[in-house]
Amino acid sequence: MMDELLTAVAAQHDELARLVDRCSGDDWERPTSAVGWDVADVLLHLALTDELAITSARGELPPLADGLMGSRESQGVSVDDAAAAQVAAERAAGGEAIRRRWHDASRGMLAAFEAADPHQRVTWVTNQLSVETLVATRLSECWIHTGDIASALDIRLEPTDRLRHVARLAWRTLPYAFARAGLSMHGPVALDLTGPHGNQWRFDPDAPAPAPALTTIRGSAAEFCEVAARRVDAGATGLVGTGPDSETVLRVVRTYAL
């Protein structure tokens, strides 16, 4: 799995590089789907978080159970506000410098991941997770923001099979998403999705022991990932669900494990 994830991250970064390497002048100031951020801001956010991922993968962050932000009760600022503050503090560097910084962070992060034990638990933003899950999280965030930048540049990107990793992360972190929303799941959830090339992607409960799913979500994998990325409302898609948690799954699912 780790080798597949690393290949997917490298390919996703290549796709983003092709977009930002053509940017110049006013391109950097085009507004994106990430509200309040232009193209340069989005790329800076990715550079900053890739740099953080390097430090995390190297085991250089303290082993904090509640992550760098601390427990939810003690947080004085939200994750989104903290990210916005970081970007605001460093955006003056300008698009060209930000692009160089992101390229450096991209190479450094891939190297750090390749050298790390995929099963090692490391500190992230609001929790601890395995290096392998951190890789999937970075893939997902890069995919989301690649779409934001492409849209701002009026470029249409075709979905790829890399979305299988994004969908799997969203599925596996559903208990986390429910907990963050203060909710409890009625039981296991399955996904029955159609990939970009018509192949079926089925995700069935497998831990701690195989159990039948009480809720199943069906439809386009690309649409499911867009919903989990908070870029499309589930009601505007062809996704359908059966079971007691179907509506809630599509409301709280996310493509990242903070």
C-alpha positions, 0 to 999 in steps of 0.5 A: 500500500505504501508504495502505491501511495507514494507513486500516487503522491508523486503523480499528484504533485506532477499534475500540480507542478504542470499547473503552477509552472505555467503561472505568471503575473496576474495568474497568482492573484486569481481567486480559488474555490478555497474562499479568501485565497488566491492561487499563490495562497493555496500553493503557499498553504501546500508548501507550509503543510508539506514542510510540516509533514517532513518534520512529522515523518522524521519523528521530530515533533513531540508525541502529542496525543491531541496533535499540535493544536491540542484538545478541542476544548483547549484550542484557542483558534480553529484549524482553518483560522490557524492555516489562514494566519500562516498564509497571511504571514508569508504571502508577501513573498509572491508567486515566484518565490512560493512556487520555488518553496513548494517545489522544495517542500514537495521533493523533501516530503517525498524523500521523508516519506520514502525513508520513514516506517509506514507504520510509525505513529507520528504527530499531526495537526489534531491527533497522531496517525501512522506515516501511511495515513499521513501520506494518504492525507497529503495526497488528498489535500494536494488533490483538493487544492490542485482542483482549486488551482486548476479551476482558477486557471480555467483548466479542466482536469480529468479524474484519475485512479488516484482517487481510490486512495482518497475515497479509501481515506474518507471511508476509513476516517468516517468514525473520526468524522462522526466523532468530530461532529459529536455523533455516533455511527449506528454501525459499519459503512460500506462504499460501492463506487464507480471509478473514473474508468468504469471500474467498481471500487468496493470498500467493506468493513473489515475491522476489528472483524468482518461485519455486514454494513448497515449503511452503503453509499453508491455512485461516482467515486469522483463525486464522492471525493468532491463531497468529502472535499467539501467542494460539492454538496451531496444533493447536487450529485448522483450519490445515493445511500441506504441505511441509518447513517446514509444522510449523515455520512454524506454530510460529515465525510471528509478527505483528510485526517486532521 
